[in-house]
Amino acid sequence: MTVAAIAARVQSGPPVRILGPPAEGATRPAGPAFHETLAGAVDRVDGTQKVADAQVEAFLAGETENVHEVMIALNQAELHFQLLTEVRNKLLDGYQELMRMQV
């Protein structure tokens, strides 16, 4: 799979929609479920990592000479991973706070 194909697949992911709780008697919102949104985010982070790896391999093989694009791809992959890690940390903090609540 080429770098361009991987990048196109990563960027074509569905947009994330944040929805409030449904009103009484309302049906489920038409947006994606939480687990689908989370799985999509993990897939996009994995895709950016693969794009960066492919660009590094192409640079080392001498197929490309633009080191700037390689560094940009590496930085994007790092930022995506850091964001996903912070979201995970916030979710765990929220879960732990719920477990500490007395019923």
C-alpha positions in Angstrom: 0.0 0.0 0.0 1.4 3.4 -1.0 1.9 6.3 1.4 -0.8 8.3 -0.5 -3.3 5.5 -0.2 -2.7 5.1 3.5 -3.0 8.9 4.0 -6.3 9.0 2.0 -7.7 6.2 4.1 -6.8 7.9 7.4 -8.3 11.3 6.4 -11.5 9.8 5.0 -12.7 8.7 8.5 -16.2 9.8 9.7 -16.4 13.1 11.5 -16.8 13.0 15.3 -20.2 14.2 16.5 -20.8 15.1 20.2 -24.4 14.7 21.2 -26.2 15.4 24.4 -28.4 12.9 26.2 -31.7 12.1 24.5 -34.9 13.6 25.9 -37.5 11.3 27.5 -39.2 9.1 25.0 -36.7 10.0 22.3 -35.0 7.4 20.2 -31.3 6.9 19.9 -29.5 9.8 18.0 -28.5 9.1 14.4 -24.8 9.7 15.2 -22.3 6.9 15.8 -22.1 5.1 19.1 -19.3 6.0 21.6 -17.4 2.7 21.0 -17.6 3.4 17.2 -16.2 6.9 17.7 -13.4 5.6 19.9 -12.5 2.7 17.6 -12.4 5.2 14.7 -10.1 7.5 16.6 -7.7 4.6 17.4 -7.8 3.5 13.7 -6.9 7.0 12.6 -4.0 7.2 15.1 -2.8 3.8 13.8 -3.1 5.1 10.2 -1.0 8.2 10.9 1.6 6.0 12.5 1.7 3.8 9.4 1.9 6.8 7.1 4.9 8.1 9.1 6.6 4.7 9.0 6.0 4.4 5.3 7.6 7.8 4.7 10.6 7.0 6.9 11.1 3.7 5.0 10.8 5.5 1.6 13.3 8.1 2.8 15.8 5.5 3.9 15.4 3.6 0.7 16.2 6.7 -1.3 12.7 6.9 -2.9 12.1 10.4 -1.6 14.5 13.2 -0.8 12.1 15.6 1.1 13.1 15.2 4.7 10.6 18.0 5.7 7.6 15.9 4.7 9.0 12.9 6.7 9.5 15.0 9.8 6.0 16.6 9.5 4.5 13.1 9.2 6.4 11.9 12.3 5.3 15.0 14.3 1.7 14.5 13.2 1.8 10.8 14.3 3.3 11.8 17.7 0.7 14.5 18.3 -2.2 12.1 17.4 -0.8 9.5 19.8 -0.4 12.1 22.6 -3.9 13.3 22.1 -5.3 9.7 22.2 -3.3 9.1 25.4 -4.7 12.2 27.1 -8.2 11.2 26.1 -7.6 7.8 27.5 -6.3 9.3 30.8 -9.4 11.5 31.1 -11.7 8.6 30.5 -9.9 6.6 33.2 -10.1 9.5 35.6 -13.8 9.8 35.0 -14.3 6.1 35.5 -12.3 6.1 38.7 -14.3 9.1 40.0 -17.6 7.2 39.3 -16.3 4.2 41.2 -15.5 6.4 44.2 -19.0 7.7 44.3 -21.3 6.3 47.0 -24.7 5.1 46.0 
